[in-house]
């Protein structure tokens, strides 16, 4: 059977479902480690549905199919599934069922739902099972993705693994392991199977390039009071890295042996397992071992690594300044080539950025695929230009550029929206209101009991006044030499993590009008302790990102005096920090971009 199109792949999947006695099949966006960005080997949802997106699920029955997308991907999903039978489920919209509710609805009485236990989190499987119970439905673990997707499937990644030096990480693997053991003891546990790659990377200072733009190694680590066992493809672990891990008390076993090891463990342990991130196959194996008592708890490593230590912060600040130099050189070249009448496209933007970033000291890789979106394309929050589908830049409207890099000493994420020429009055107003939202978070001061959803509300008020909203969070945490999105804190309407000094967050409100315009202004911010007095402990943000923000689109008379003062002070600091790193011509250019504006 041909497997070249989505309809053909769905037909093959349905035939396999029937052969295995399955009424419904669920394919989540996922790998065995609950990664946000997936190794190409695990992009099964895209293979079967055609949709490229995060935070998604795909459900297939004998007669229908549906894919779930959050607000960032509504426009993109519509384009990618057009012409197929697949129904788009717009997550969070009124009347749209969750994937769990949908599975419960479409499953027949006493029916069977199939899924891959390695790529589905325990939390997702539990939620689905709860909905199936009303129909006495059961879940059957299969791996139809592996059976059907064989031709042209990318291999499992196995890039060289290495250890981030303590001079950058701040603490050795041994020191971090002891800290984790102390936290497990507080939680009434004696062991943890660490499966999330960002947490494991932080714990052991382990890095590789198994995922595009994300410097992690596919691996697990089983931690007890006496042992730390790393499961990794040992062929990709060099002698120096292996020796350093062993010197830090880490044993090394093969990646594929993890389930066998957990099933054979005889040492009694109370094992912490976070249902949100532990895959179902691992969780089942832990539960089925009589020597192990499984305790559901949130992964303690997430908040541990979410608060950056002083060594990490110092390095991160330096990385952001080098990144800012690359951004300045990029913008200068872009403007000069446009002014000269050269024909440029969204793809050109990526090329110029890479040229300047990759020339910076300690550069490793872009921290995510650059989003260069001109005009209406920017309304799709995670739009990516391709050779087949991209826009030419014109001398009007906005160009949105969301980009970043990972260096040996930090990870960056920045968005700027550049005016390329004549703007409409709406475009100017949208830009000005977005800038107000950005400034409100940047200069916020709050008591130390405030959490992410409280601060998120502060950001939205300038847009809410005009009955406008954006269907995404205001900001996310960024790893240190790691993934560009991490937890536990974020700025969105659901996050209840209380902010602490040392947390890093992005500040990226925006306006997205489908088919018309997309505007986003993003800096990374560092949370710091501002003051103590009779009212309590006050916290605030200071910028990590120092790159000019376009002022020409700002509508006169809209920004308040405080907002203008913040913007002018920010640009003074941008110039002071970057000028010594630039040549004379670049400094003159920067001085103009950082010139103060008035009311």
RAMO-V599458 format. One record per pair of residues at least 4 apart in sequence whose C-alpha atoms are under 8 Angstrom apart, sorted by the first residue. I is the first residue (numbers start at 0). J is the second residue. Records with the same first field share a line. If there is no record, write none. Layout:
I=J + J
//
This chain:
0=7 + 11
1=7
2=7 + 8 + 11
3=7 + 8
4=8
5=9 + 46 + 47 + 48 + 49 + 83
6=10 + 83 + 84
7=11
8=12 + 47
9=13 + 47 + 48 + 59
10=14
11=15 + 147
12=16 + 143 + 147
13=17 + 59 + 60 + 61
14=18
15=19 + 143
16=20 + 21 + 22 + 23 + 24 + 113
17=21 + 22
20=111
21=110 + 111 + 112 + 113 + 139
22=60 + 61 + 106 + 107 + 110 + 111 + 112 + 113
23=58 + 59 + 60 + 61 + 102 + 105 + 106 + 111 + 112 + 113
24=58 + 59 + 60 + 112 + 113 + 114
25=56 + 57 + 58 + 59 + 112 + 113 + 114
26=43 + 44 + 56 + 57 + 58 + 114 + 115 + 119
27=44 + 55 + 56 + 57 + 118 + 119
28=42 + 43 + 44 + 53 + 54 + 55 + 56 + 118
29=33 + 34 + 35 + 37 + 41 + 42 + 118 + 119
30=34 + 37 + 38 + 41 + 117 + 118 + 119
31=117 + 118 + 119 + 194 + 278
32=118 + 194 + 195 + 196 + 217 + 276 + 277 + 278
33=118 + 119 + 120 + 195 + 276 + 277 + 278
34=195 + 196
35=53 + 54
36=53 + 210 + 211 + 213
37=41 + 42 + 210 + 211
38=42 + 155 + 156 + 209 + 210 + 211
39=153 + 154 + 210
40=152 + 153 + 154 + 155 + 156
42=46
43=47 + 144 + 148
44=48 + 49 + 50 + 51 + 56 + 57
45=49 + 50 + 51
48=57 + 66 + 80 + 85
49=79 + 80
50=76 + 79 + 80
51=76 + 79
52=68 + 72 + 76
53=68
54=68 + 69
55=66 + 67 + 68 + 69
56=66 + 67 + 68 + 98
57=64 + 65 + 66 + 67
58=64 + 65 + 66 + 98 + 102
59=63 + 64 + 65
60=64 + 105
63=84 + 85
64=84 + 85 + 86
65=85 + 86 + 87 + 88
66=85 + 86 + 87 + 88
67=87 + 88 + 89 + 90 + 98
68=72 + 73 + 76 + 87 + 88 + 89 + 90
69=73 + 89 + 90 + 91
70=89 + 90 + 91 + 470 + 471
71=379 + 380 + 381 + 470 + 471
72=76 + 379 + 380 + 381
73=77 + 89 + 379
74=78 + 379 + 513
75=79 + 379 + 382
76=80 + 87
77=81 + 87
80=85
88=95 + 96
89=95
90=95 + 96 + 97
91=95
96=100 + 101
97=101
98=102 + 127
99=103 + 123 + 126 + 127 + 130
100=104 + 127 + 130
101=105
102=106 + 127 + 130 + 131
103=127 + 130 + 131 + 133 + 134
106=110 + 111 + 112 + 131 + 134 + 136
107=134 + 136
108=134 + 135 + 136
109=134 + 135 + 136 + 137
110=134 + 135 + 136 + 137
111=136 + 137 + 138 + 139
112=136 + 137 + 138 + 139
113=138 + 139 + 140 + 141
114=119 + 138 + 139 + 140 + 141 + 142 + 143
115=119 + 140 + 141 + 142 + 143 + 144
116=120 + 140 + 141 + 142 + 278 + 279 + 280
117=278 + 279 + 280 + 281
118=278 + 279
119=123 + 124 + 278 + 279
120=124 + 274 + 275 + 276 + 277 + 278 + 279
121=125 + 274 + 275 + 276 + 277 + 278 + 279 + 282
122=126 + 274 + 275 + 276
123=127 + 275
124=128 + 279
125=129
126=130
127=131
128=132 + 136 + 137 + 138
129=133
131=135 + 136 + 137
132=136 + 137
142=146
143=147
144=148
145=149
148=152
156=209 + 210 + 217
157=209 + 216 + 217 + 232 + 235
158=207 + 208 + 209 + 216 + 235
159=207 + 208 + 235 + 236 + 237
160=205 + 206 + 207 + 208 + 216 + 235 + 236 + 237 + 240
161=205 + 206 + 207 + 236 + 237 + 240
162=203 + 204 + 205 + 206 + 240 + 243
163=167 + 168 + 204 + 205 + 206 + 407
164=168 + 171 + 204
165=169 + 170 + 171
166=170 + 310
167=310 + 311 + 314 + 407 + 408
168=204 + 310 + 311
169=308 + 309 + 310 + 311
170=174 + 175
171=175 + 203 + 204 + 247
172=176 + 202 + 203 + 204 + 244 + 247
173=177 + 203 + 247 + 248
174=178
175=179 + 202 + 203
176=180 + 202 + 203 + 222
177=181
178=182
179=183 + 299 + 300
180=184 + 189 + 190 + 222 + 223 + 224
181=185
182=186 + 299
183=187 + 188 + 189 + 190 + 191 + 271 + 299
184=188 + 189
187=269
188=268 + 269 + 270 + 271 + 294
189=223 + 224 + 268 + 269 + 270 + 271
190=221 + 222 + 223 + 224 + 268 + 269 + 270 + 271
191=221 + 222 + 223 + 270 + 271 + 272
192=219 + 220 + 221 + 222 + 270 + 271 + 272
193=198 + 199 + 219 + 220 + 221 + 222
194=198 + 199 + 218 + 219 + 220 + 276 + 277
195=199 + 219 + 276 + 277
196=200 + 215 + 216 + 217 + 218 + 219
197=201 + 215 + 481 + 482 + 485
198=202 + 300 + 301 + 304
199=203 + 204 + 205 + 218 + 219 + 220
200=204 + 205 + 206 + 215 + 216
201=205 + 304
202=300
203=244
205=215 + 216
206=214 + 215 + 216
207=214 + 215 + 216
208=212 + 213 + 214 + 215 + 216
209=213 + 214 + 215 + 216 + 217
210=214 + 215 + 216
211=367
212=364 + 365 + 366 + 367 + 368 + 482
213=366 + 367 + 481 + 482 + 483
214=480 + 481 + 482
215=481
216=231
217=231
218=229 + 230 + 231 + 232 + 254
219=229 + 230 + 231 + 254 + 257
220=227 + 228 + 229 + 230
221=226 + 227 + 228 + 229
222=226 + 227 + 228
223=227 + 268
226=248 + 249 + 250
227=248 + 249 + 250
228=249 + 250 + 251 + 252
229=249 + 250 + 251 + 252
230=251 + 252 + 253 + 254 + 255 + 256 + 257
231=251 + 252 + 253 + 254 + 255
232=236 + 252 + 253 + 254 + 255
233=251 + 252 + 253 + 254
236=240 + 241
237=241
238=242
239=243
240=244
241=245 + 251
242=246
243=247
244=248 + 249 + 250
245=249 + 250 + 251
252=256
253=257
256=260
257=261
258=262 + 281 + 284
259=263
260=264
261=284 + 285 + 288
262=284 + 285 + 287 + 288
263=288
264=288 + 290
265=290
266=290 + 291
267=290 + 291 + 292
268=290 + 291 + 292
269=291 + 292 + 293 + 294
270=291 + 292 + 293 + 294
271=293 + 294 + 295 + 296 + 298
272=277 + 282 + 293 + 294 + 295 + 296 + 297 + 298
273=277 + 295 + 296 + 297 + 298
274=278 + 282 + 295 + 296 + 297
275=297
277=281 + 282
278=282
279=283
280=284
281=285
282=286
283=287
284=288
285=291 + 292 + 293
286=291 + 292 + 293
299=303
300=304
301=305 + 486 + 487
302=306 + 486 + 487
304=478
305=476 + 478 + 485 + 486 + 487 + 488 + 502 + 503
306=499 + 500 + 501 + 502 + 503
307=311 + 312 + 479 + 501 + 502 + 503
308=312 + 501
309=313 + 501
310=314
311=315 + 408 + 409 + 479
312=316 + 501
313=317
314=318 + 408 + 409
315=319 + 408 + 409 + 410 + 479 + 543
316=320 + 409 + 543
317=321 + 408
318=322 + 406 + 408 + 409 + 410 + 411
319=323 + 409 + 410 + 411 + 543 + 544 + 545
320=324 + 544 + 545 + 576 + 577
321=325 + 359 + 360
322=326 + 356 + 359 + 403 + 404 + 411
323=327 + 544 + 545 + 546 + 577
324=328 + 577 + 580 + 581
325=329 + 352 + 355 + 356 + 359
326=330 + 352 + 355 + 356 + 546
327=331 + 546 + 547 + 589
328=332 + 355 + 585
329=333 + 351 + 352 + 355
330=334
331=335 + 585 + 588
332=336 + 351
333=337 + 348 + 351
334=338
335=339
336=340 + 341
337=341 + 342 + 343 + 394
342=391 + 392
343=347 + 348 + 391 + 392
344=348 + 389 + 390 + 391 + 392
345=349 + 371 + 372 + 373 + 384 + 389 + 390 + 391 + 392
346=350 + 371 + 384 + 385 + 386 + 389
347=351
348=352 + 371
349=353 + 369 + 371
350=354
351=355
352=356
353=357 + 365
354=358
355=359
356=362 + 404
357=362 + 363 + 364
358=362
360=406
361=406 + 407 + 408
362=404 + 405 + 406 + 407
363=404 + 405 + 406 + 407
364=404 + 405 + 406
365=369 + 402 + 403 + 404 + 405
366=402 + 403 + 404 + 405 + 410 + 411 + 412 + 481 + 482 + 483
367=402 + 403 + 404 + 483
368=383 + 402
369=383 + 400 + 401 + 402 + 403
370=381 + 382 + 383 + 384 + 399 + 400 + 401 + 402
371=377 + 382 + 383 + 384 + 398 + 399 + 400 + 401
372=376 + 377 + 382 + 383 + 384 + 390 + 398 + 399 + 400
373=377 + 390 + 391 + 392 + 396 + 397 + 398 + 399
374=378 + 396 + 397 + 398 + 515 + 516 + 517
375=379 + 512 + 513 + 514 + 515 + 516 + 517
376=382 + 514 + 515 + 516 + 517
377=382 + 398 + 399 + 511 + 516 + 517 + 518
378=510 + 511 + 512 + 513 + 514 + 515 + 516 + 517 + 518
379=511 + 513 + 517
380=511 + 517
384=388 + 389 + 390
385=389
392=398
393=419 + 420
394=419 + 420 + 421
395=418 + 419 + 420 + 421 + 422
396=418 + 419 + 420 + 421 + 422 + 423 + 426
397=416 + 417 + 418 + 419 + 420 + 422 + 516 + 517 + 518
398=416 + 417 + 418 + 419
399=414 + 415 + 416 + 417 + 517 + 518 + 519
400=414 + 415 + 416 + 417
401=412 + 413 + 414 + 415
402=412 + 413 + 414
403=410 + 411 + 412 + 413
404=410 + 411 + 412
405=409 + 410 + 411 + 480 + 481
406=410 + 480
407=480
408=479 + 480
409=479 + 480 + 481
410=477 + 478 + 479 + 480 + 481 + 482 + 483
411=477 + 483 + 523
412=477 + 483 + 505 + 521 + 522 + 523
413=520 + 521 + 522 + 523 + 544
414=507 + 519 + 520 + 521 + 522
415=519 + 520 + 521 + 548 + 549
416=518 + 519 + 520 + 549
417=549
418=422 + 549 + 551 + 552
422=426 + 427 + 552
423=427
424=428
425=429
426=430 + 516
427=431 + 552 + 553 + 554
428=432 + 553 + 554
429=433 + 510 + 518
430=434 + 510 + 518 + 552 + 553
431=435 + 552 + 553 + 554 + 557 + 558
432=436 + 461 + 462
433=437 + 461 + 462 + 508 + 509 + 510 + 518 + 519 + 520
434=438 + 520
435=439 + 461 + 558 + 562
436=440 + 457 + 458 + 459 + 460 + 461 + 462 + 508
437=441 + 458 + 506 + 507 + 508 + 520 + 521
438=442 + 562 + 565 + 566
439=443 + 457 + 458 + 562
440=454 + 457 + 458 + 506 + 540
441=506 + 524 + 540 + 541 + 542
442=539 + 540 + 541 + 565
443=539 + 540
444=537 + 538 + 539 + 540
445=449 + 537 + 538 + 539
446=535 + 536 + 537 + 538
447=497 + 498 + 499 + 535 + 536 + 537 + 538
448=497 + 498
449=453 + 454 + 497 + 498
450=454 + 494 + 495 + 496 + 497 + 498
451=455 + 488 + 489 + 490 + 491 + 492 + 493 + 494 + 495 + 496 + 497 + 498
452=456 + 490 + 491 + 492 + 493 + 494 + 495
453=457 + 492
454=458 + 490
455=459 + 472 + 473 + 490 + 491 + 492
456=460 + 491 + 492
458=473 + 508
459=463 + 468 + 508
460=464
461=465
462=466 + 467 + 468
463=467 + 468
467=510
468=510
469=508 + 509 + 510 + 511
471=491
472=489 + 490 + 491 + 492 + 508
473=489 + 490 + 491 + 505 + 506 + 507 + 508
474=489 + 490 + 491 + 504 + 505 + 506 + 507 + 508
475=484 + 485 + 486 + 488 + 489 + 490 + 504 + 505 + 506
476=483 + 484 + 485 + 486 + 487 + 488 + 489 + 502 + 503 + 504 + 505
477=481 + 482 + 483 + 484 + 485 + 486 + 503 + 504 + 505
478=482 + 483 + 484 + 485
487=496
488=494 + 495 + 496 + 497 + 498 + 504
489=494 + 496 + 504
490=494 + 504
498=502 + 526
499=526 + 527 + 538
500=525 + 526 + 527 + 528 + 538
501=525 + 526 + 527
502=525 + 526
503=523 + 524 + 525 + 526
504=523 + 524 + 525 + 526
505=521 + 522 + 523 + 524
506=520 + 521 + 522 + 523 + 524
507=519 + 520 + 521 + 522
508=519 + 520 + 521
509=517 + 518 + 519 + 520
510=516 + 517 + 518 + 519
511=516 + 517 + 518
512=516 + 517
513=517
520=548
522=542 + 543 + 544 + 545
523=542 + 543 + 544
524=540 + 541 + 542 + 543 + 544
525=540 + 541 + 542 + 543
526=538 + 539 + 540 + 541
527=538 + 539 + 540 + 541
528=536 + 537 + 538 + 539
529=536 + 537 + 538 + 539
530=536 + 537 + 538
531=535 + 536 + 537
532=536
545=569 + 572 + 573 + 576 + 577
546=573
547=570 + 573 + 589 + 592 + 593
548=570 + 592
549=592
550=596
553=557
554=558
555=598
556=598
557=598
558=562 + 563 + 598
559=563 + 598
560=564 + 598
561=565
562=566
563=567 + 596 + 597 + 598
564=568
565=569
566=570
567=571 + 593 + 594 + 595 + 596
568=572
569=573
570=574 + 593 + 594 + 595
571=575 + 593
572=576
573=577 + 593
574=578 + 589 + 590 + 593
575=579
576=580
577=581
578=582 + 586 + 589
581=585 + 586
582=586
583=587
584=588
585=589
586=590
587=591
588=592
589=593
590=594
//
